[in-house]
């Protein structure tokens, strides 16, 4: 698991580049999406379109949706 939120991803001409590996650990890939989902759901700092692109670029067929105090992985 990488702390893959938009602040740790640099867009390069070739491909997205993950940065900041000081807190890397092992876990479900979906956990990487939670921080960005929180930014979309709570502050609006990430739009739905940006989040969808982030999930697609990350390579997961599902996204994390937050609401009513719970998180769902939807595909």
N, C-alpha and C positions, 0 to 999 in steps of 0.2 A: 504494500500500500504506500502510495506517495501522497504527499500533501498537494494534490493537484487542483488547486483553485486558480482562478484566472491570474492572480498575482504571481504564481509560480510557473506560468507557461509563457514562453517567449515565442511569438510568431516569427518564423524565419521564412525566407523564400522557398526553402526546400521542404520544411515540415515544422510542426510545433516542436518546441524544445522544452522538456521538463527541467526545472532548476530547483535548487534548495533541497538537498537530500539529507539534511541534518536530522529530520524526524521520520525517516523511512522505516516502515515495519511491514509485517506480513498480515494480511487480512483480505476480506472480500473486496473485489474491485469496485463494487458499488459504493463503498465507503469513501472513495476518492471524490465522488460527486456530491457528497453531503454539504460541504462548505459552500460550494457554488449554488446549490439548491437553496440554502439558507439565505444567501445574498439576493436571490431572485424573489423568494417568498416574503422575506421580512423587510428588506430595505429598498428593493427595486434597483439595486446597484447593477444587477444583471437582468437583461430583458428575457422574456420567454424565448425569443428567437436566438439570442446569444447562448442561452442555456442549451437549447436544442442542438445548436452547432457544436457547442463544447462536448456534449454527450456523443454526438456522431463522430467528431474528430477523435475523441478519447477511445472510441471503438466498442462501446457497449451498445447492445441492442435495446437497452432499457434506460430509463432515467429515474431519478429519485424525485418523488413528489411529496411535499410536506403539507400537512393540514390537520386541523383539529387535534394537534398535539401528537400526531403519529407520522411515521415515514413509510411510504410504500415504494417498492421497486416495480415499475410498470414497463412492459415491453410492447 
